[in-house]
Every structure is written in structure tokens, then in C-alpha cells.
Amino acid sequence: MSLHGKRKEIYKYEAPWTVYAMSWSVRPDKRFRLALGSFVEEYNNKVQLVGLEEESSEFLCRNTFDHPYPTTKIMWIPDTKGVYPDLLATSGDYLRIWRVGETETRLECLLNNNKNSDFCAPLTSFDWNEVDPNLLGTSSIDTTCTIWGLETGQVLGRVNLVSGHVKTQLIAHDKEVYDIAFSRAGGGRDMFASVGADGSVRMFDLRHLEHSTIIYEDPQHHPLLRLCWNKQDPNYLATMAMDGMEVVILDVRVPCTPVARLNNHRACVNGIAWAPHSSCHICTAADDHQALIWDIQQMPRAIEDPILAYTSEGEINNVQWASTQPDWIAICYNNCLEILRV
């Protein structure tokens, strides 16, 4: 029976190391392709590019390359039409942009904001702007966020024609910044939010950087580790605290008051992913081995239970919902990647 007639619901890939960072490719011609980053507590780490072979219905590793330190985040260029070069970005000690070829991946540029010192403040996360793929934002333990401008020229022979420059750097928080994400509001180019060790969610506008808006502060001032904007409704975002077992949903129109709390997990939450195609579905994943999908349509009434639950064989480190294939979610635990059909 052909694969197309009888698709499996779950595909699994085992990497040679613990998987932490991961990202779905968004190019229309590279559907079931993901980038995976190793988590090895030493200098030498790896990134693997894996793809699902439609014929054998197995994941194959297409490409492995070295990466200094574990990647804190990986993202493919948000290019749904396939008009830009096939680029991948990683954060760790620096922001790196890689060009993916058929057989090898090579470093296009290394973006370093501390030109005058040997010291580098590690990057905790970054985001790649979907409306303008020439904009990236990074968050760092040095309390700052940096917005980078990228130039992607045409390929002339083997010349590197991707370069970047600092558009702006700002002190975003009183302590370490742990995550940054561009908002789709107001055209999708200028607004972004960040979370950090001071326990606040702050919103910025690149056109008015002299002030920021505090959207939420954790009541116990616990550090906030992640933030994630709703993909369809730019008023909503989700965040979670360090070692916290719940995910808080916020509405920017009602600052500082959560509109929902999702708290069925029995251990600390590690990942959040909104549905790409629906404003009311979100997936959370945690150390309790569970990935839960929630329907938050009835907010502000309490959301008691998830509508779907999947139990994996290990503590789930990360979850990613495929933006171009909304019926697939990827999770990683231990050394395994699994993609689940929802």
C-alpha cells in the first residue's frame, strides 16, 4: 500500500546525542526537513539536517556540521516561497548564518556585537522576522537585545554574499534576557517582546525605542524563560516561568492580568508552540513526558483540560508546530526526534 494512502501517525529519528534545539524547514520544496542541535556540555557540538524519505518513510540524516557550544535556538529563514538562499541561523556564543547546500552546509557569516573584546555574552535565543527576513533579533545574558540587519546578495561563484550589521542594541531588562519574539501587530516589522530573569514580559517598538511597555510580571518574580506569540491573533502571547508547571496566556490589551493559565502538567514545562493555522490552539510540552494540545477558545473562562495528550518515552525538551504543514508537531526527548500527526 502506498505511503500516501496510509501515512503513519508518528515518525521517529534517533540522533547520536541529546537533542535540544530544532526547527522545521518552511521552504515549499523541503517539506519534512528539520534541523536538530545537540546538547553536549562541552565546546564541540553538532547540528544535523534530517529529512523524511517519502519512499521508505524513514528519517535520514542529510548533513551534519560542527557547532561551538550547544545551539540555544535554530531557525530556518522564514521564506515560504523559496526566493531567498536556503539559510539557517543558530544562536550560542554568537549568531551564525549558514547556507545549506546539497552536500555541505557552510558558515555564511558570524554576527558578533562585541567587536572590542574577547569576551562574549552568550545568546539565549533569537527570532527571525517573518515579514522582513532581513531582520533578526537576539537576546543575551548581558541584559540586551540586538536587532540585526541582514544583506543577502546574489551568489557569485562561491563568494559569501550574506552579511549583517547591528541596526540597534538596547538594554531590555534589569537582568538576563532569555527570549525574544517579533510580533505580527502593526505590520509585523517593528514590534517585538522579550522575557527575562527579572520576571517581566516587555514590549518594544523599533520606531520608539526610548520606552518599553511591561505586559506582565511574574507575581513571585520568577525568571520567565520563553515567550511565544499567537500566529493568528497578535493580541495573545504565551509565557512560562523557570521550573514552572503552567503556561500563562496574556492579552496585550489587558496588561499584567493573565487571560488563561494552562496547568495540567505534572513537571516543569519546557516548550510552547501555537498552532500556525488557528488562533485558539496551543501545544505545551514538559518534563512529565507529555505534549498537550489545548483549545483556549472559551477564554477568559478557565481552561480545565487539554483536548489532546501524547505521552513520549522521555522528558520533552522542545516542541515545534510545522508552519507549512499544520497537522504535524515535532517534539524531542533524550536523543530522539518524533513528529506527530495531529
TITINU-493901 format. One record per atom (N, C-alpha, C, O): residue in one letter; x, y, z. Coordinates in steps of 0.2 Angstrom, whole numbers, plus 2048, in hexadecimal, padded with zeros to 3 digits. Atoms other than C-alpha are relative to their C-alpha. Last residue first. Example, Ala and Ser with C-alpha at 12.3 -4.5 7.8 and 13.67 -1.06 7.14 Angstrom:
# TITINU-493901
s7FC7FA7FF;s8447FB824;s7FC805803;s7FF80B804;a8047FA800;a83E7EA827;a804806800;a809805803;
***
This chain:
# TITINU-493901
v8067FE7FC;v7F485084A;v7FA8007FC;v7F58027FE;r8057FE804;r802845842;r7FA802805;r7F87FE809;l8068027FF;l81184484D;l7FA8037FC;l7FA8097FB;i8057FC802;i823846849;i7F97FD800;i7F87F77FE;e806803803;e82F83E854;e7FC8067FD;e7FB80B800;l8057FC803;l841843857;l7FA7FC7FE;l7FB7F77FC;c805802805;c84B838863;c7FC8077FE;c7FB80B802;n7FD7FF806;n85B83A86D;n7FC7FF7FA;n7FE7FE7F4;n7FA804800;n85383E87E;n8048017F9;n8058077F7;y7FF8027F9;y842846879;y8077FB800;y8077F87FB;c7FA8047FE;c83E85086A;c8017FE807;c7FF80280B;i7FD8007F9;i82D855863;i8077FD801;i8087F97FC;a7F98047FE;a827859852;a801801807;a80080680A;i7FC7FD7FA;i81585D84E;i8067FC801;i8067F6801;w7FA8037FD;w80C85A83D;w804804805;w80580A805;d8018067FC;d7FB85E837;d8057FC803;d8057F6805;p8037FF7F9;p7FF870834;p7FE7FA803;p7FC7FA809;q804806800;q80B86C825;q7FC800807;q7FF7FC80C;t803801807;t81287D820;t7FC7F9800;t7F97F87FB;s8057FA802;s814884832;s7FD7FE7F9;s7F88017F8;a7FE7FE807;a81A873839;a7FC8057FD;a7F68047FD;w806802804;w81687384C;w8028037F9;w8048097F8;q8017FC806;q826872856;q7FB7FE7FC;q7FA7F87FA;v805801804;v82986B868;v7FF8057FA;v80080B7FC;n8027FB804;n83886A873;n7FA7FE7FB;n7F97F87FA;n7FC7FA7FF;n840861881;n7FE8057FC;n7FF80B7FD;i8007FC806;i833853884;i804807800;i80280B804;e8027F97FF;e838848892;e8018047FA;e8068047F6;g7FB7FC7FC;g83883688C;g7FE807801;g7F98097FE;e7FC8047FB;e82E828884;e805803804;e809800807;s7FA803803;s82183387D;s8047FC805;s8017FA80A;t7FB8027FB;t80F835883;t8067FD7FC;t8057F87F9;y7FB806803;y80383E877;y8057FF806;y808804808;a7FA8017FC;a7F484887D;a8047FB7FD;a8017F57FB;l7FC806802;l7E6850874;l8067FF804;l809804806;i805804805;i7D785C878;i8047FA7FE;i8017F57FC;p7FE800807;p7E1863887;p7FB7FC7FC;p7F77F77FF;d7FC806802;d7D7865898;d8028017F8;d7FF8057F5;e7FF8057FB;e7D08738A3;e8057FB7FD;e80A7F9800;i7FF806804;i7D1883899;i8027FA804;i8087FA807;a7FA8047FF;a7C98908A4;a8017FA7FB;a7FC7F77F9;r8028067FC;r7BD89C89C;r8067FB801;r80A7FB7FC;p7FC8017FA;p7C78AB895;p7FD7FB805;p7FF7FA80B;m7FE7FB7FC;m7C88A2889;m7FC806800;m7F88077FB;q8057FE7FB;q7BC895881;q803805805;q80080780A;q8057FC803;q7C7893871;q7FB803806;q7F9809805;i8017FA7FB;i7D688D87B;i7FA8057FD;i7FA80A800;d8047FB804;d7D787C872;d7FE805805;d7FA80480A;w8057FD7FC;w7E687387A;w7FC8047FB;w7FE8077F6;i8037FB805;i7F2866872;i7FA803804;i7F57FF806;l8077FF800;l7FD85D87F;l7FD8057FB;l80180B7FB;a8017FB804;a80E85587D;a7F8801800;a7F57FC7FE;q8067FE804;q81284B88B;q8008067FC;q80380B7FE;h800805806;h822842892;h7FA8027FB;h7F97FF7F6;d8048067FE;d82084A8A3;d7FE7FC7FA;d7FA7F87FA;d7FC8067FD;d82F85589F;d7FB7FA802;d7FE7F5804;a7FD8007FA;a824860894;a8047FA802;a8047F57FF;a7FD8067FF;a81B865884;a805800806;a807806808;t7FB7FF7FB;t80E871880;t8037FA801;t8007F4801;c7FD8077FD;c804872870;c805802805;c809807804;i7F97FF7FD;i7F888186C;i8027F9802;i7FF7F6806;h7FC8067FE;h7E8882863;h807801801;h80B8057FE;c8028037FA;c7DC891862;c8037FA802;c8017F6807;s7FE7FB7FA;s7E389D855;s7FF7FD806;s8017FF80B;s8057FF7FC;s7E488F847;s801804806;s807803809;h8067FF804;h7EF88C839;h7FA802804;h7F4803801;p7FE7FB805;p80188C840;p7F98037FC;p7F98087F9;a802803807;a7FB884850;a8028057FB;a80080B7FC;w8077FE802;w80588C85F;w7FF7FC7F9;w8037FB7F5;a8017FF808;a814883865;a7F98017FF;a7F57FD800;i8077FD802;i81A883877;i8008017F9;i8058037F6;g8017FE806;g82987987F;g7F98027FF;g7F4800802;n7FA7FF803;n83287488F;n7FE8047F9;n8038077F6;v8017FF807;v82487389C;v8068027FC;v80A8077FF;c7FF7F9803;c82986D8AD;c7FF8007F8;c8027FB7F5;a7F97FF7FF;a82185D8B4;a8018077FC;a7FC8097F8;r7FE8037FA;r80F8578B6;r807801802;r80A7FF807;h7FA803800;h8078618A8;h8027FE807;h80180280B;n8018077FF;n7F58658A9;n8067FC800;n8067F6802;n7FC8037FA;n7F78788AC;n7FF7F8801;n7FE7F6807;l801807802;l7F288289D;l8047FC805;l80B7FD805;r7FA8037FE;r7EF8948A4;r7FF7F87FE;r7FA7F5800;a8018087FF;a7E389F89B;a8077FE803;a80C800802;v807802802;v7E08B2898;v7FF7F9801;v7F97F6801;p801805804;p7EF8B78A3;p7F97FE7FE;p7F57FF802;t8058057FE;t7EE8C88AA;t8007FA7FB;t7FD7FB7F6;c7FE8027F9;c7FE8D38A9;c7FA7FC803;c7FB7F9808;p7FA8017FE;p7F88DD899;p8007FD808;p7FB7FF80B;v8028007F9;v7E68DB892;v8077FE804;v8087F9806;r8057FB7FF;r7E88E0880;r7FE800808;r7FB80580A;v7FC7F97FF;v7F88D687F;v7FB806801;v7FD80B804;d8037FC805;d7EE8C6883;d803807801;d80280A806;l8017F97FF;l7F88B988C;l7FD8047FA;l7FD8017F5;i8027FD807;i7F88A688D;i7FE807802;i7FA809807;v8047FA7FF;v80289F89C;v7FE8037F9;v8038047F5;v7FF7FB805;v80988D89A;v7FB806801;v7F5804802;e8067FD804;e80A8838AA;e8028057FA;e8088077FB;m804805803;m8168778B2;m7FA8027FC;m7F67FF7FA;g8087FF7FF;g8238848B6;g7FD7FA7FC;g7FF7F87F7;d8028057FC;d83687F8B8;d7F8800801;d7F67FD806;m7FB8057FE;m83A8908B0;m7FD7FB805;m7FB7FD80A;a7FB7FF7FC;a82A8998AB;a8057FA801;a8047F5800;m7FF8047FB;m82089889C;m806801804;m80B804802;t7F98007FC;t8198A388F;t8007FB805;t7FB7F8807;a7FF8047FA;a80B8A4882;a807800803;a80C8027FF;l7FA8037FF;l8058B2877;l8017FB806;l7FD7FC80A;y7FF8057FA;y7F58B9871;y8077FD7FF;y80A7FC7FA;n8017FE7F9;n7F18C9868;n8027FB805;n8037FD80B;p7FA7FD7FD;p7F98C5858;p7FF802807;p80480580A;d8037FB7FD;d7EB8B8853;d806804804;d808801809;q8067FD804;q7F08AC846;q7FE806803;q7FB80A800;k7FE7FF807;k8028A584B;k7FA8047FC;k7FB8067F7;n805803804;n7FF8A885E;n8018027F8;n8028077F7;w8057FC802;w8108AF864;w7FB7FB7FD;w7FD7F77F9;c802803807;c81C8A486E;c7F98047FE;c7F4804802;l8067FC802;l8268A987D;l7FE7FE7F9;l8037FD7F5;r803800807;r83289E886;r7FB8057FF;r7F6806804;l7FB803805;l83D89E896;l7FE8017F9;l8028017F5;l805803805;l8348A98A3;l8057FE7FA;l80A8027F8;p7FE7FF807;p83F8AB8B3;p7FB7FD7FB;p7F87F87FC;h7FD806802;h8348AA8C3;h8038027F9;h7FF8057F5;h7FA7FE804;h82F8BB8C9;h8057FA7FE;h80B7FB7FE;q7FA8027FB;q8238B38D5;q8068027FD;q80C801800;p8017FD7F9;p8148BC8CC;p8057FE805;p80780280A;d8018067FC;d81C8BA8BB;d7FF802807;d80380580A;e7FA8027FC;e81B8CA8B2;e7FE7FA805;e7F87FA807;y8028057FA;y8108CD8A3;y807800804;y80C801802;i806804801;i80F8D9894;i7FE7FC806;i7F87FB807;i8008067FC;i81C8E6899;i7F97FD7FF;i7F47FF802;t8068017FC;t81D8F388B;t8007F9804;t8027F4801;s803807801;s82D8F9885;s7FA800804;s7F9804809;h8048037FB;h83490B882;h7FE7F97FF;h7FD7F77F9;e7FF7FD7F9;e841914879;e7FC7FE805;e7FE7FF80B;l7FC8047FB;l84190786B;l801804807;l80480180B;h8007FC7F9;h833910862;h8037FC805;h8007FA80A;r8017F9802;r83390A84F;r801805806;r80280B806;l7F97FD803;l83B8F9854;l7FF8077FE;l80480B7FD;d8027FE807;d82B8F685F;d8078037FD;d809808800;f7FC7FB803;f82E8EC86F;f7FE8027F9;f7FB7FE7F6;m8017FF807;m8248E187B;m8038067FD;m80480C800;r7FF7F9802;r82A8DB88B;r7FF8007F9;r8017FC7F5;v801800807;v8258CA894;v8008087FE;v7FC80B800;s8057FB804;s82C8CB8A6;s8007FE7F8;s8057FB7F6;g8068027FF;g8348BE8B2;g7FA8047FC;g7F48047FD;d8047FC7FB;d8448C78B5;d7F97FE800;d7F5802804;a7FF8027F9;a84D8B88AD;a7FD805805;a7FC80380B;g7F98017FD;g8468BC89C;g8007FE807;g7FA7FD80A;v8018027F9;v8388BE88F;v8077FF803;v80C7FE800;s7FB8047FD;s8388C787F;s7FE7FE807;s7FA80280A;a8008017F9;a82C8CF873;a8057FC802;a8087F87FF;f7FE8077FE;f82C8D5861;f800800808;f7FF80680B;m8018017F9;m8248E3857;m8037F9802;m8037F47FE;d7FD7FC7FB;d82B8EA847;d7FF7FE807;d80380180C;r7F97FE801;r8298DF838;r803803806;r809801808;g7FC8067FF;g8188D683A;g808801800;g80B7FC800;g7FC801806;g80D8E3832;g8057FB801;g8087F87FC;g7FD7FA803;g8078EA842;g8047FF7FA;g8098037FA;a8047FA7FF;a8058DA84C;a8038057FC;a8098067FB;r8037FF807;r80E8CA845;r7FC806800;r7F98087FB;s807801800;s8198CA855;s7FE8027F9;s8018057F5;f8037FB804;f82C8C6854;f7F87FF800;f7F67F9800;a804802805;a8328BB862;a7FD8067FC;a7FA80A800;i8027FB804;i8408BB86E;i7FC7FE7FB;i7FD7F97F8;d803802806;d8458AF87C;d7FE8077FD;d7FD80C800;y800807801;y8508AE88C;y7FD7FE7F9;y7FE7F97F6;v806801805;v8568BF88F;v8007F97FE;v8057F77FB;e800803807;e8618C089E;e7FA8007FC;e7F47FF7FF;k7FC8067FF;k85E8CD8AC;k8007FD7F9;k7FF8007F4;d7FC7FE7FA;d8568DF8AD;d8057FA801;d80B7FB804;h8028027F9;h84F8DC89C;h805802805;h80A805803;a807802800;a84F8E388A;a7FD7FE807;a7F87FF808;i8018047F9;i85F8EC889;i7F97FF801;i7F5804801;l8047FC7FB;l85F8F1876;l8017FB807;l8007F5806;q7FF8047FA;q86A8ED867;q7FD804806;q7FE80A807;t8007FC7F9;t8658F4856;t8017FB805;t8007F5805;k8057FB802;k8678F0843;k7FF804807;k80080A807;v8047FE7FA;v8778E6846;v7FB8067FE;v7FE80B7FD;h7FD7FA7FC;h87E8E0835;h7FB801806;h7F57FF806;g8047FD7FC;g87D8D082B;g803806804;g809806805;s7FD7FC7FB;s8848C881C;s7FB803805;s7F5803803;v8047FF7FB;v87F8BA810;v804804805;v809801808;l8047FA801;l8888BB800;l7FB801805;l7F6805804;n8057FF7FA;n8968AE804;n7FC8077FE;n7FF80C7FE;v7FF7FB7FC;v89E8AB7F3;v7FB801805;v7F5800804;r8018027F9;r89D89A7EC;r802806805;r80480580A;g7FB8057FE;g89A89F7DA;g7FF7FD807;g7F97FB809;l7FB800805;l88F8AE7DB;l8067FB801;l80A7FD805;v7FA804800;v8808AB7E5;v8048017FA;v8028007F4;q801806804;q8738B97E6;q8077FC800;q80C7FF803;g7FF7FE807;g8738C47F5;g8007FA7FC;g7FE7F47FE;t7FF806804;t86C8C1806;t8008017F9;t7FB8037F5;e8007FF807;e86E8D0811;e8017F97FD;e8067F67FE;l7FC805804;l8698CD823;l8008037F9;l7FA8057F6;g8027FF807;g8648DB830;g8047FB7FC;g80B7FB7FC;w7FB800805;w8668D6842;w7FD8017F9;w7F77FF7F8;i803801806;i85C8DB851;i8058017FA;i8098067FA;t7FD7FD806;t8658D9861;t7FC7FE7FA;t7FA7F87F9;c802803806;c85D8D5872;c8038047FA;c80480A7FB;t8027FD806;t8668D9882;t7FD7FC7FB;t7FD7F67FB;t8067FC7FF;t8678D3894;t7FD8047FA;t7F88077FA;d7FD7F97FE;d8798CC892;d7FA805801;d7FC80B801;i7FF8007F9;i8718BA892;i803807802;i803808808;s7FA8027FD;s86C8BD880;s800801808;s7FB80480B;s8007FE7F8;s85D8BF875;s8067FD803;s8097F7801;t7FD8057FB;t85E8BF862;t7FF803807;t7FF809808;g7FF7FD7FA;g8538C8854;g8037FA805;g8017F5805;l8008057FA;l8548C4842;l801804806;l804809807;l7FF7FE7F9;l84F8CF833;l8007FA805;l7FC7F5804;n7FA7FD7FF;n8528CB821;n801803807;n806806808;p7FB8057FE;p8448BF821;p807803800;p80C7FF801;d7F97FE803;d8388CD821;d8057FC802;d8087FD807;v8027FC805;v8268C7824;v8068037FC;v8058047F6;e804803806;e82B8B882D;e7FE8047FB;e7FE8027F5;n8077FC802;n8388C0838;n7FD7FD7FA;n8007FC7F5;w7FF7FE807;w8458B383F;w7FA8037FD;w7F48007FD;d805801805;d8468B1851;d8018037FA;d8058087F9;f8007FB806;f8548AE85D;f7F97FF7FD;f7F67FA7FE;s805801805;s8588A586D;s8018057FB;s80580A7FB;t8048057FD;t8648A487D;t7FA7FE7FA;t7F87F87FB;l8067FF803;l8738AC874;l7FB7FB803;l7FC7F5802;p803805804;p8838AB87E;p7F98027FF;p7F5805802;a8058017FB;a88C8BB884;a7FB7FB7FC;a7F87FD7F7;c807800803;c89C8BA87B;c7FB7FF805;c7FC7FA808;f8058037FC;f8AD8BF882;f7FA8017FC;f7F88057F8;d800807801;d8BB8C2876;d7FA7FD803;d7F97F7802;s7FD8057FB;s8B78D4875;s8007F97FE;s7FC7F77FA;n7FA7FE7FD;n8B58E3869;n8027FB806;n8077FD809;k7FA800804;k8A98DB85C;k807802804;k80C800802;n7FB7FE7FB;n89C8D6869;n8078007FC;n80C7FD7FD;n8017F97FE;n88D8D585D;n806803805;n806809806;n7FD7FF7F9;n8928C5854;n800808802;n80280C7FE;l8027F97FE;l8898BF845;l802801807;l7FF7FE80C;l8008007F9;l8928B083D;l7FE807802;l80280C801;c7FD7FA7FC;c88F8AF82A;c7FE7FF808;c7FA7FB80A;e8007FA805;e88C8A281C;e802806804;e80780A802;l8027FA7FC;l891892826;l8018067FB;l8068087F8;r7FB7FB7FE;r89088481A;r7FE806804;r7F9809802;t8037FA7FD;t884875819;t806804802;t80B802805;e7FC7FD7FA;e88A86780E;e7FC806802;e7F98097FE;t7FC8057FD;t88285A801;t804803807;t8057FF80B;e802807801;e8748627F9;e8047FC804;e8017F7807;g800802807;g877874800;g7FE7F8800;g7FC7F5805;v801807801;v87187C810;v8017FE7F9;v7FD8017F4;r803802807;r87888D813;r8007F97FF;r8057F67FF;w7FD806804;w87B891825;w7FC8007FA;w7F68017F9;i804802806;i8788A182F;i8047FB7FC;i8097FC7FA;r7FD802806;r8808A2841;r7FB7FF7FA;r7F57FC7FC;l805802805;l87B8AC850;l8037FE7F9;l8088027F7;y8027FB805;y8888AB85D;y7FA7FE7FC;y7F87F87FC;d7FB7FA7FE;d88D8A186D;d7FE8067FB;d7FF80C7FE;g7FC8037FB;g87D897869;g805805803;g802809806;s7FE7FC7FB;s87089B85C;s8047FC805;s8027F6806;t7FF8037FA;t86D89384B;t803805805;t806809804;a7FC7FC7FA;a86789983B;a8007FC806;a7FB7F8808;l8018027F9;l86388F82B;l803804805;l809806804;l7FC7FE7FA;l862895819;l7FE7FD807;l7F87FC807;d8038057FB;d85C88D809;d805801806;d80A7FE807;p7FC8067FF;p85F89D7FE;p7FE7FB806;p7FA7FE80A;y7F97FE7FD;y8508A87FD;y8047FA7FF;y8027F47FE;v7FD7FB804;v8418A57F1;v807802802;v80B8057FF;g7FA802803;g83A8957F8;g8048057FB;g8078037F7;k801800807;k82889B7FA;k8077FD7FD;k8077FB7F7;t805805802;t82689780C;t8007FF7F9;t7FD7FA7F6;d8017FF807;d8368A0811;d7FC7FB7FD;d7FE7F67FB;p808801801;p8378A1824;p7FE8027F9;p7FC8077F8;i8037F9802;i84A89E824;i7F97FF7FE;i7F77FA7FB;w7FF800807;w84D88D82D;w7FD8077FE;w7F980A802;m8067FE804;m84E88F840;m8028007F9;m8088037F7;i7FF801807;i85988784D;i7FA8037FD;i7F48017FF;k806800804;k85A88C860;k8027FF7F9;k8088017F7;t8067FF7FB;t86588A86F;t7FA8017FC;t7F48007FE;t8047FB803;t872881864;t7FA801805;t7F67FD807;p807802802;p87D87786F;p7FD8067FD;p7FE80C7FF;y8058007FB;y88F87D86F;y7FA7FE7FE;y7F97FE7F7;p7FD7FF7FA;p89A88085F;p7FA801805;p7F6805805;h8037FA7FD;h890878851;h804801806;h8037FC80A;d7FD7FF7F9;d89786A845;d7FD807802;d7FC80C7FE;f7FA7FB800;f88D865836;f801801807;f7FD80180C;t7FE7FE7F9;t882856831;t805805800;t80A8047FC;n7FB7FC7FF;n878853821;n802801808;n7FD80280B;r7FD7FE807;r86B849819;r806803801;r80A8047FD;c7FC7FB7FF;c86683E829;c8048027F9;c8077FE7F6;l7F9801802;l858833823;l804806802;l80180C801;f7FC7FA800;f84783182B;f8077FF7FE;f80A7FA801;e7FC8007FB;e83D822825;e804807800;e80480A7FB;s8047FD7FA;s82D82181B;s805800806;s8037FE80C;s7FF8047FA;s83781680F;s7FC802806;s7FC7FE80B;e800807803;e83081E7FF;e8007FC806;e7FC7F7807;e807802801;e82C830807;e7FF7F87FE;e7FA7F5800;e800803807;e83D83180E;e7F97FE7FF;e7F77F9803;l804806801;l83B83D81D;l8007FD7F9;l7FE8017F4;g806800804;g84984981F;g7FD7FA800;g8007F4800;v803806801;v85784D82C;v7F98017FB;v7F68067FC;l8057FF804;l86385B82D;l7FD7FA7FE;l8007F67FB;q802804806;q86E85983B;q7FA8027FD;q7F6805800;v8077FF803;v877866846;v7FF7FB7FB;v8037F97F7;k801801807;k886861851;k7F98037FE;k7F4804803;n807803801;n88F865861;n7FE8007F9;n8038017F5;n802803807;n8A1867866;n7F97FD800;n7F77F9804;y8007FB805;y8A3873875;y7FE7FD7F9;y7FA8007F5;e7F97FF802;e89D868882;e8008057FA;e7FB8067F8;e7FD7FB7FC;e88C86488B;e8088017FF;e80C800804;v7FA8037FD;v88585B87C;v803805804;v80580B802;f7FE7FD7F9;f874861877;f8057FB803;f8037F7807;s7FE8057FB;s87385D864;s800804807;s80180A807;g7FA7FE7FD;g869868858;g8017FB806;g7FD7FA80A;l8008027F9;l85C86184C;l807802802;l80C8027FF;a7F97FF7FD;a85786983B;a8007FE807;a7FB80080B;l7FF7FD7FA;l847862833;l807801802;l80B7FD7FF;r7F97FF7FE;r84185D822;r801804806;r7FD809807;f7FF8037FA;f83085681E;f808800802;f80B7FB803;r8058017FB;r82B862811;r8027FD807;r80280080C;k7FD8047FB;k83A868808;k7FB7FF806;k7FC80180B;d7FD806804;d83386F7F7;d8047FB805;d8067F6803;p805804802;p82787B800;p8037F97FD;p7FF7F47FC;r800800808;r83588280A;r7FA7FB7FE;r7FA7F6800;v8077FE802;v82F88381D;v8008017F8;v7FB8037F5;s7FF7FC806;s83C878825;s7FA8027FD;s7F57FF7FD;w803802806;w837872836;w8028057FA;w80280B7FB;s8037FB804;s843877844;s7FD7FC7FA;s8017F97F7;m803803807;m84B86E852;m7FC8057FD;m7F980A800;a8037FC805;a856872862;a7FD7FD7FA;a8007F87F8;y8037FB7FD;y85886586F;y7FD8057FC;y7F78067FB;v8027FB805;v85D854869;v7FD805804;v7F8804809;t8067FD7FE;t868849874;t7FE8067FC;t80280A7FA;w7FF7FC7FA;w87584086A;w7F9803802;w7F48027FE;p7FA8037FC;p87783385B;p801804807;p80680380B;a7F97FC802;a866838854;a8057FD805;a8037F980A;e7FB8007FA;e85782C854;e8068037FE;e80A8017FA;y7F9800802;y849830848;y804800806;y80380480B;k7FB7FF7FB;k83682C84A;k8078007FD;k8097FC7F9;y7FA802803;y82782E83F;y805801805;y805807809;i7FA7FE7FC;i81682D847;i8067FE7FC;i8067F87FA;e8027FA7FB;e80482D83F;e806803803;e807808805;k7FF8017F9;k80A822830;k7FE806804;k7FE80C802;r7FA7FD7FD;r80382681F;r8007FE807;r7FB7FD80B;k8008027F9;k7F8819817;k806803803;k80B800805;g8078037FD;g7F281E806;g8007FF807;g7FB80080A;h8057FA800;h80182A803;h7F97FD802;h7F5801804;l8007FB7FA;l80D81D809;l7FB805800;l7F8807805;s7FC7FA800;s8078117FC;s800804806;s7FB80480A;m8047FA800;m800800800;m804806800;m809807804;
***
